[in-house]
């Protein structure tokens, strides 16, 4: 699937900018934390093995366009995105840690990050759960709505399920 997406992307890039065929590119893949380092290593090796035939199918010389692959965990990427868009909220000093919980549709990815002297962050622990993203997100929403409904005068009679069916869905 990744090869097919990459092939489509390369075709689009070549059709809009033919000079693109000369040079290099780095393809960054976001990887759920449920995958082991071995799984990721196998994926990268397979992609590297297929790159030659992928370029051949586009009539691009392997020596003209260099493609490198890298990966980043989804929760680390979520932290980086948050850090870039909310820089004033993310101010960790050397040795301080951040817990990142990324609840996606299919997975929940968790990372622990450690800050250094230069305001860089390194992930020292990662884990994930398959299929838990929606369940946890719904659980957080249900807990929040329970508190909200208790705080709204006259709404104590309605259940969270009824409220969601009426107002959210």
VOPALO-130945 format. One record per residue: residue in one letter; x, y, z of N, C-alpha, C in turn. Coordinates in Angstrom, 1 decimal, padded with zeros to 4 digits, m for minus. Example, Ala and Ser with C-alpha at 12.3 -4.5 7.8 and 13.67 -1.06 7.14 Angstrom:
<recs>
 type   n_xx   n_yy   n_zz  ca_xx  ca_yy  ca_zz   c_xx   c_yy   c_zz
    A  013.2 m005.7  007.8  012.3 m004.5  007.8  013.2 m003.3  007.8
    S  012.8 m002.2  007.1  013.7 m001.1  007.1  012.9  000.0  007.9
</recs>
This chain:
<recs>
 type   n_xx   n_yy   n_zz  ca_xx  ca_yy  ca_zz   c_xx   c_yy   c_zz
    X  000.8 m001.2  000.0  000.0  000.0  000.0  000.9  001.3  000.0
    X  001.9  001.2  000.8  002.8  002.4  000.9  003.5  002.6 m000.5
    X  003.9  001.5 m001.1  004.5  001.7 m002.5  003.5  002.3 m003.5
    X  002.3  001.9 m003.4  001.2  002.4 m004.3  001.0  003.9 m004.1
    X  000.9  004.3 m002.8  000.8  005.7 m002.5  002.0  006.5 m003.0
    X  003.2  006.0 m002.7  004.4  006.6 m003.1  004.5  006.8 m004.6
    X  004.1  005.7 m005.3  004.1  005.8 m006.8  003.1  006.9 m007.3
    X  002.0  006.9 m006.7  001.0  008.0 m007.1  001.5  009.4 m006.8
    X  002.1  009.5 m005.7  002.7  010.8 m005.3  003.8  011.2 m006.3
    X  004.7  010.3 m006.6  005.8  010.6 m007.5  005.3  010.9 m008.9
    X  004.3  010.2 m009.4  003.7  010.6 m010.7  003.1  012.0 m010.7
    X  002.4  012.4 m009.6  001.9  013.7 m009.5  003.0  014.8 m009.5
    X  004.1  014.5 m008.7  005.2  015.4 m008.6  005.9  015.6 m009.9
    X  006.0  014.5 m010.7  006.7  014.6 m011.9  005.9  015.3 m013.0
    X  004.5  015.1 m012.9  003.7  015.8 m013.9  003.6  017.3 m013.7
    X  003.7  017.7 m012.4  003.7  019.1 m012.1  005.0  019.8 m012.2
    X  006.1  019.0 m011.9  007.4  019.6 m011.9  008.4  018.6 m012.4
    X  008.6  018.5 m013.8  009.4  017.4 m014.3  010.9  017.4 m013.8
    X  011.4  018.6 m013.4  012.8  018.6 m012.9  012.9  017.9 m011.6
    X  011.8  017.6 m010.9  011.8  016.9 m009.7  012.6  015.6 m009.8
    X  012.6  015.0 m011.0  013.2  013.7 m011.1  014.7  013.6 m010.8
    X  015.3  014.8 m010.7  016.7  014.8 m010.4  016.9  015.3 m008.9
    X  017.6  014.6 m008.1  017.8  015.0 m006.7  017.5  013.9 m005.8
    X  016.8  014.3 m004.7  016.4  013.3 m003.7  015.2  013.7 m002.9
    X  014.7  012.8 m002.2  013.6  013.1 m001.3  013.7  012.1 m000.1
    X  013.1  012.6  001.0  013.0  011.8  002.2  011.5  011.5  002.5
    X  011.2  010.3  002.6  009.8  009.9  002.9  009.7  009.5  004.3
    X  008.9  010.3  005.1  008.7  010.0  006.5  007.4  009.3  006.7
    X  007.5  008.2  007.4  006.3  007.4  007.7  006.0  007.5  009.2
    X  004.7  007.8  009.5  004.3  007.8  010.9  003.9  006.3  011.2
    X  004.4  005.8  012.3  004.2  004.4  012.6  003.5  004.3  014.0
    X  002.4  003.6  014.1  001.7  003.4  015.4  002.7  002.6  016.3
    X  002.6  002.9  017.6  003.5  002.3  018.5  003.3  000.8  018.8
    X  002.3  000.3  018.2  002.0 m001.2  018.4  003.0 m002.0  017.6
    X  003.7 m001.3  016.6  004.7 m002.1  015.8  006.0 m002.1  016.5
    X  006.6 m003.3  016.4  007.9 m003.4  017.1  009.0 m002.8  016.2
    X  010.2 m002.7  016.7  011.3 m002.2  015.9  011.6 m003.2  014.8
    X  011.4 m004.4  015.1  011.7 m005.4  014.0  010.7 m005.2  012.9
    X  009.4 m005.0  013.2  008.3 m004.7  012.2  008.7 m003.5  011.3
    X  009.2 m002.5  011.9  009.5 m001.2  011.2  010.8 m001.5  010.4
    X  011.7 m002.2  010.9  012.9 m002.5  010.1  012.6 m003.3  008.9
    X  011.7 m004.3  009.0  011.2 m005.1  007.9  010.5 m004.3  006.8
    X  009.7 m003.4  007.3  008.9 m002.5  006.4  009.9 m001.6  005.6
    X  010.9 m001.0  006.3  011.8 m000.1  005.6  012.7 m000.9  004.6
    X  013.1 m002.1  005.0  013.9 m002.9  004.0  013.1 m003.3  002.8
    X  011.8 m003.6  003.0  010.9 m003.9  001.8  010.8 m002.7  000.9
    X  010.5 m001.6  001.5  010.4 m000.3  000.7  011.7  000.0  000.0
    X  012.8 m000.2  000.6  014.1  000.1 m000.1  014.3 m000.9 m001.2
    X  013.9 m002.2 m001.0  014.0 m003.2 m002.0  013.1 m002.9 m003.2
    X  012.0 m002.3 m003.0  011.0 m002.0 m004.1  011.3 m000.6 m004.8
    X  012.1  000.2 m004.2  012.3  001.5 m004.7  012.8  001.5 m006.2
    X  013.8  000.6 m006.4  014.3  000.5 m007.8  013.2  000.2 m008.8
    X  012.4 m000.8 m008.6  011.4 m001.1 m009.6  010.3  000.0 m009.6
    X  010.1  000.7 m008.5  009.1  001.8 m008.5  009.6  002.9 m009.4
    X  010.9  003.2 m009.3  011.5  004.3 m010.2  011.5  003.8 m011.6
    X  011.9  002.5 m011.9  011.9  002.0 m013.2  010.5  002.1 m013.9
    X  009.5  001.9 m013.1  008.1  002.0 m013.7  007.8  003.4 m014.2
    X  008.5  004.4 m013.6  008.3  005.8 m014.0  009.3  006.3 m015.0
    X  010.2  005.3 m015.4  011.3  005.6 m016.4  012.3  006.7 m015.8
    X  012.6  006.5 m014.5  013.5  007.3 m013.8  014.7  006.5 m013.4
    X  015.9  007.0 m013.8  017.1  006.3 m013.5  017.4  006.3 m012.0
    X  017.7  005.2 m011.4  017.9  005.1 m009.9  019.0  006.0 m009.5
    X  020.0  006.4 m010.4  021.1  007.3 m010.0  020.6  008.7 m010.1
    X  019.5  009.0 m010.7  019.0  010.4 m010.8  018.2  010.9 m009.6
    X  017.4  010.0 m009.1  016.6  010.3 m007.9  016.8  009.4 m006.8
    X  017.3  010.0 m005.7  017.6  009.2 m004.5  016.4  009.3 m003.5
    X  015.9  008.2 m003.0  014.8  008.2 m002.1  015.2  007.5 m000.8
    X  015.1  008.2  000.3  015.4  007.6  001.6  014.1  007.6  002.5
    X  014.1  006.6  003.3  012.9  006.4  004.2  013.3  006.6  005.7
    X  012.4  007.2  006.4  012.6  007.3  007.9  011.2  007.2  008.5
    X  011.2  006.8  009.8  010.0  006.7  010.5  010.0  007.5  011.8
    X  008.8  007.8  012.3  008.6  008.4  013.6  007.3  007.9  014.2
    X  007.3  007.7  015.4  006.1  007.1  016.1  005.0  008.2  016.0
    X  003.8  007.7  016.0  002.7  008.6  015.9  002.6  009.5  017.1
    X  002.8  009.0  018.3  002.7  009.9  019.5  003.9  010.9  019.5
    X  005.1  010.5  019.1  006.2  011.5  019.0  005.8  012.6  018.0
    X  005.2  012.2  016.9  004.8  013.2  015.8  003.7  014.1  016.4
    X  002.8  013.5  017.2  001.7  014.4  017.8  002.4  015.4  018.7
    X  003.4  015.0  019.5  004.1  016.0  020.4  004.8  017.0  019.5
    X  005.5  016.6  018.5  006.2  017.6  017.6  005.2  018.6  017.0
    X  004.1  018.1  016.6  003.0  019.0  016.0  002.5  020.0  017.0
    X  002.2  019.5  018.2  001.7  020.3  019.3  002.8  021.3  019.7
    X  004.0  020.9  019.8  005.1  021.8  020.1  005.2  022.9  019.1
    X  005.1  022.6  017.8  005.2  023.7  016.8  004.1  024.6  016.8
    X  002.9  024.2  017.1  001.7  025.1  017.1  001.4  025.7  018.4
    X  002.0  025.2  019.5  001.8  025.8  020.8  003.1  025.9  021.6
    X  004.0  026.5  020.9  005.4  026.6  021.4  005.4  027.2  022.8
    X  004.6  028.2  023.1  004.6  028.9  024.4  004.1  028.0  025.5
    X  003.3  027.0  025.2  002.8  026.0  026.2  003.8  024.9  026.5
    X  004.7  024.7  025.6  005.7  023.5  025.8  007.0  024.1  026.2
    X  007.3  024.2  027.5  008.6  024.7  028.0  009.1  023.8  029.0
    X  009.7  022.8  028.6  010.3  021.8  029.5  011.8  022.1  029.7
    X  012.2  022.0  030.9  013.7  022.2  031.2  014.4  020.9  031.2
    X  015.7  021.0  031.2  016.6  019.8  031.1  016.1  018.8  032.2
    X  015.9  017.6  031.7  015.5  016.5  032.6  014.0  016.3  032.9
    X  013.2  017.3  032.5  011.8  017.2  032.7  011.2  016.3  031.6
    X  010.1  015.7  031.9  009.4  014.8  031.0  008.0  015.2  030.6
    X  007.6  014.7  029.4  006.3  014.9  028.9  005.6  013.5  028.6
    X  004.4  013.4  029.0  003.6  012.2  028.7  002.7  012.6  027.6
    X  002.8  011.8  026.5  002.0  012.1  025.3  001.1  010.9  025.1
    X m000.2  011.1  025.0 m001.2  010.1  024.7 m001.9  010.5  023.4
    X m001.8  009.8  022.4 m002.4  010.1  021.1 m003.5  009.0  020.8
    X m004.7  009.5  021.0 m005.9  008.6  020.8 m006.4  008.8  019.4
    X m006.0  007.8  018.5 m006.5  007.9  017.1 m007.7  007.0  016.9
    X m008.1  006.9  015.7 m009.3  006.1  015.4 m009.0  004.6  015.7
    X m007.9  004.1  015.3 m007.6  002.7  015.5 m006.7  002.3  016.6
    X m005.8  003.2  017.0 m004.8  002.9  018.0 m004.7  004.0  019.0
    X m004.2  003.7  020.2 m003.8  004.7  021.2 m002.3  004.5  021.3
    X m001.6  005.6  021.1 m000.1  005.6  021.2  000.3  006.4  022.3
    X  001.3  005.9  023.1  001.8  006.6  024.3  003.3  006.7  024.2
    X  003.8  007.9  024.5  005.2  008.1  024.6  005.6  008.9  025.8
    X  006.8  008.7  026.3  007.4  009.5  027.4  008.6  010.2  026.7
    X  008.6  011.5  026.8  009.7  012.3  026.2  010.5  013.0  027.3
    X  011.8  013.1  027.1  012.7  013.7  028.0  013.3  014.9  027.4
    X  013.3  016.1  028.0  013.9  017.3  027.5  015.4  017.4  027.9
    X  016.2  018.0  027.0  017.6  018.2  027.3  017.9  019.7  027.4
    X  019.2  020.0  027.5  019.6  021.4  027.7  019.2  022.3  026.6
    X  019.1  021.8  025.4  018.9  022.6  024.2  017.4  022.6  023.7
    X  016.5  022.3  024.6  015.1  022.2  024.4  014.8  021.2  023.3
    X  015.6  020.2  023.2  015.3  019.0  022.3  014.6  018.0  023.2
    X  013.9  017.1  022.5  013.2  016.0  023.2  013.5  014.7  022.6
    X  013.7  013.7  023.5  013.9  012.4  023.0  012.9  011.4  023.7
    X  012.4  010.5  022.8  011.4  009.6  023.3  012.2  008.4  023.9
    X  011.9  008.1  025.2  012.6  007.0  025.9  011.6  005.8  026.2
    X  010.4  006.0  026.0  009.4  004.9  026.2  008.2  005.1  025.2
    X  007.8  004.0  024.6  006.7  004.0  023.7  005.9  002.7  023.9
    X  004.6  002.9  023.8  003.7  001.7  023.8  002.5  002.1  023.0
    X  001.7  001.1  022.7  000.4  001.4  022.0 m000.5  000.2  022.2
    X m001.8  000.5  021.8 m002.9 m000.4  021.9 m003.7 m000.4  020.7
    X m003.8 m001.5  020.0 m004.6 m001.6  018.8 m006.1 m001.5  019.1
    X m006.8 m000.8  018.3 m008.3 m000.7  018.5 m008.8  000.1  019.6
    X m007.9  000.7  020.4 m008.3  001.3  021.6 m008.6  002.8  021.5
    X m008.2  003.4  020.3 m008.4  004.8  020.2 m009.8  005.3  020.3
    X m010.7  004.8  019.6 m012.1  005.2  019.7 m012.7  005.0  021.1
    X m012.4  003.8  021.6 m012.9  003.5  023.0 m012.4  004.5  024.0
    X m011.1  004.8  024.0 m010.6  005.8  025.0 m011.2  007.2  024.7
    X m011.3  007.6  023.4 m011.8  008.9  023.1 m013.2  009.0  023.5
    X m014.0  008.0  023.3 m015.4  008.0  023.7 m015.5  008.0  025.2
    X m014.6  007.3  025.9 m014.6  007.3  027.4 m014.3  008.6  028.0
    X m013.3  009.3  027.4 m013.0  010.7  027.8 m014.2  011.6  027.6
    X m014.8  011.5  026.4 m016.0  012.4  026.1 m017.1  012.1  027.0
    X m017.4  010.8  027.3 m018.5  010.4  028.2 m018.3  011.0  029.6
    X m017.0  010.8  030.1 m016.7  011.3  031.4 m016.9  012.9  031.5
    X m016.4  013.5  030.5 m016.5  015.0  030.4 m018.0  015.4  030.4
    X m018.8  014.7  029.5 m020.2  015.1  029.4 m021.0  014.8  030.7
    X m020.6  013.8  031.4 m021.2  013.5  032.7 m021.0  014.6  033.6
    X m019.8  015.1  033.7 m019.5  016.3  034.6 m020.3  017.5  034.1
    X m020.3  017.8  032.8 m021.0  018.9  032.2 m022.5  018.9  032.5
    X m023.1  017.7  032.3 m024.5  017.6  032.5 m024.9  017.8  034.0
    X m024.0  017.4  034.9 m024.3  017.6  036.3 m024.2  019.1  036.7
    X m023.4  019.8  035.9 m023.3  021.3  036.2 m024.4  022.1  035.6
    X m025.0  021.7  034.6 m026.1  022.5  033.9 m027.4  022.3  034.7
    X m028.0  023.4  035.2 m029.2  023.3  035.9 m030.3  022.7  035.1
    X m031.1  021.8  035.7 m032.2  021.1  035.0 m031.8  020.0  034.1
    X m030.6  019.7  033.9 m030.2  018.6  032.9 m029.8  017.3  033.6
    X m030.0  017.2  034.9 m029.6  016.0  035.7 m030.5  014.8  035.3
    X m031.6  015.1  034.7 m032.5  014.0  034.3 m032.1  013.2  033.1
    X m031.3  013.8  032.2 m030.9  013.2  030.9 m029.6  012.4  031.1
    X m029.6  011.2  030.4 m028.4  010.4  030.5 m027.4  010.9  029.4
    X m026.2  010.5  029.6 m025.1  010.9  028.6 m025.5  010.3  027.3
    X m025.9  009.1  027.3 m026.3  008.4  026.0 m027.4  009.2  025.3
    X m028.4  009.6  026.0 m029.5  010.3  025.4 m029.0  011.7  024.9
    X m028.2  012.3  025.7 m027.6  013.6  025.3 m026.8  013.5  024.0
    X m026.0  012.5  023.9 m025.2  012.3  022.7 m026.1  012.0  021.5
    X m027.1  011.2  021.7 m028.0  010.9  020.6 m028.7  012.1  020.1
    X m029.1  013.0  021.0 m029.9  014.2  020.6 m029.0  015.3  020.1
    X m027.8  015.5  020.8 m027.1  016.7  020.5 m025.8  016.5  019.7
    X m025.2  015.4  019.8 m023.8  015.2  019.2 m023.9  014.4  017.9
    X m024.6  013.3  017.9 m024.6  012.5  016.7 m025.5  013.2  015.6
</recs>
